[in-house]
Amino acid sequence: MKKVKTITEKKLFTDVHIVAFFETTQKSFKIIPQKVDTGQVVFSVEGENIEKALMELYNNPAVSILTYIKALKGLRSSIYTLKGRKDNVA
């Protein structure tokens, strides 16, 4: 039996709301906040089918508002933490 090689995608997002949706619905994504040279915080998202999950977001699915708000608060906290630091290490 052959092993199927999966392709891991990696994309950067500046919109915290998209990343919060990913956290709410796609537990398999690895999300890493990073501070770029301009001082802005971006989110590196790694995993399979990122484009598919993004299209799902645009189709306006039903998600738990409490779970979404919890994810959004956690991400915003990481933004404030990184903006307060001098280096760009998460």
C-alpha positions as a LaTeX table, in Angstrom:
\begin{tabular}{lrrr}
\hline
Residue & $x$ (\AA) & $y$ (\AA) & $z$ (\AA) \\
\hline
Met1 & 0.00 & 0.00 & 0.00 \\
Lys2 & 1.44 & 3.35 & $-1.04$ \\
Lys3 & 1.58 & 6.26 & 1.31 \\
Val4 & $-0.23$ & 9.32 & 0.05 \\
Lys5 & 1.88 & 12.43 & 0.39 \\
Thr6 & $-0.15$ & 15.36 & 1.64 \\
Ile7 & 0.69 & 18.92 & 0.73 \\
Thr8 & 0.88 & 21.33 & 3.62 \\
Glu9 & $-0.09$ & 24.86 & 2.68 \\
Lys10 & 1.22 & 27.97 & 4.40 \\
Lys11 & $-0.45$ & 31.36 & 4.14 \\
Leu12 & $-0.15$ & 34.69 & 5.94 \\
Phe13 & $-3.28$ & 36.49 & 7.10 \\
Thr14 & $-3.61$ & 40.00 & 8.50 \\
Asp15 & $-7.33$ & 39.68 & 9.25 \\
Val16 & $-7.79$ & 38.32 & 12.76 \\
His17 & $-11.43$ & 37.45 & 12.03 \\
Ile18 & $-10.49$ & 34.94 & 9.33 \\
Val19 & $-7.98$ & 33.30 & 11.64 \\
Ala20 & $-10.57$ & 33.20 & 14.46 \\
Phe21 & $-12.91$ & 31.36 & 12.10 \\
Phe22 & $-10.13$ & 28.87 & 11.32 \\
Glu23 & $-9.58$ & 28.29 & 15.04 \\
Thr24 & $-13.30$ & 27.80 & 15.53 \\
Thr25 & $-13.77$ & 25.25 & 12.75 \\
Gln26 & $-10.40$ & 23.79 & 11.73 \\
Lys27 & $-8.50$ & 22.38 & 14.68 \\
Ser28 & $-5.80$ & 20.90 & 12.41 \\
Phe29 & $-4.34$ & 24.26 & 11.38 \\
Lys30 & $-1.16$ & 25.46 & 13.01 \\
Ile31 & $-1.55$ & 29.20 & 13.68 \\
Ile32 & 1.51 & 31.28 & 14.59 \\
Pro33 & 1.30 & 35.03 & 15.27 \\
Gln34 & 4.30 & 36.99 & 13.97 \\
Lys35 & 5.29 & 40.63 & 14.19 \\
Val36 & 6.62 & 41.96 & 10.88 \\
Asp37 & 9.06 & 44.84 & 10.32 \\
Thr38 & 6.26 & 47.41 & 10.03 \\
Gly39 & 5.06 & 46.53 & 13.53 \\
Gln40 & 1.93 & 44.82 & 12.24 \\
Val41 & 1.03 & 41.37 & 13.55 \\
Val42 & 0.25 & 38.74 & 10.92 \\
Phe43 & $-0.82$ & 35.15 & 11.38 \\
Ser44 & 0.99 & 32.30 & 9.67 \\
Val45 & $-1.50$ & 29.50 & 9.04 \\
Glu46 & $-0.18$ & 26.05 & 8.13 \\
Gly47 & $-2.16$ & 22.97 & 7.24 \\
Glu48 & $-4.10$ & 21.18 & 4.56 \\
Asn49 & $-6.98$ & 22.70 & 2.58 \\
Ile50 & $-6.62$ & 26.32 & 3.70 \\
Glu51 & $-8.29$ & 27.51 & 0.50 \\
Lys52 & $-11.21$ & 25.14 & 1.07 \\
Ala53 & $-11.67$ & 26.46 & 4.62 \\
Leu54 & $-11.52$ & 30.03 & 3.31 \\
Met55 & $-14.25$ & 29.26 & 0.77 \\
Glu56 & $-16.31$ & 27.72 & 3.57 \\
Leu57 & $-16.03$ & 31.01 & 5.47 \\
Tyr58 & $-17.29$ & 32.94 & 2.46 \\
Asn59 & $-20.32$ & 30.61 & 2.29 \\
Asn60 & $-21.40$ & 31.94 & 5.71 \\
Pro61 & $-21.60$ & 28.73 & 7.75 \\
Ala62 & $-23.20$ & 28.52 & 11.18 \\
Val63 & $-20.59$ & 28.53 & 13.95 \\
Ser64 & $-20.88$ & 28.78 & 17.70 \\
Ile65 & $-20.66$ & 32.46 & 18.61 \\
Leu66 & $-19.18$ & 31.68 & 22.02 \\
Thr67 & $-16.43$ & 29.55 & 20.49 \\
Tyr68 & $-15.72$ & 32.24 & 17.88 \\
Ile69 & $-15.52$ & 35.02 & 20.49 \\
Lys70 & $-13.21$ & 32.91 & 22.66 \\
Ala71 & $-10.91$ & 32.32 & 19.68 \\
Leu72 & $-11.02$ & 36.02 & 18.73 \\
Lys73 & $-10.15$ & 37.12 & 22.28 \\
Gly74 & $-7.20$ & 34.72 & 22.38 \\
Leu75 & $-5.87$ & 35.99 & 19.06 \\
Arg76 & $-6.30$ & 39.63 & 20.03 \\
Ser77 & $-4.42$ & 38.91 & 23.24 \\
Ser78 & $-1.52$ & 37.52 & 21.21 \\
Ile79 & $-1.57$ & 40.67 & 19.05 \\
Tyr80 & $-1.32$ & 42.93 & 22.10 \\
Thr81 & 1.42 & 40.77 & 23.58 \\
Leu82 & 3.51 & 40.85 & 20.40 \\
Lys83 & 3.01 & 44.58 & 19.84 \\
Gly84 & 4.30 & 45.21 & 23.34 \\
Arg85 & 7.51 & 43.28 & 22.68 \\
Lys86 & 10.61 & 44.62 & 20.98 \\
Asp87 & 11.52 & 41.40 & 19.13 \\
Asn88 & 9.42 & 39.42 & 16.66 \\
Val89 & 9.62 & 36.01 & 18.28 \\
Ala90 & 6.27 & 34.49 & 19.26 \\
\hline
\end{tabular}
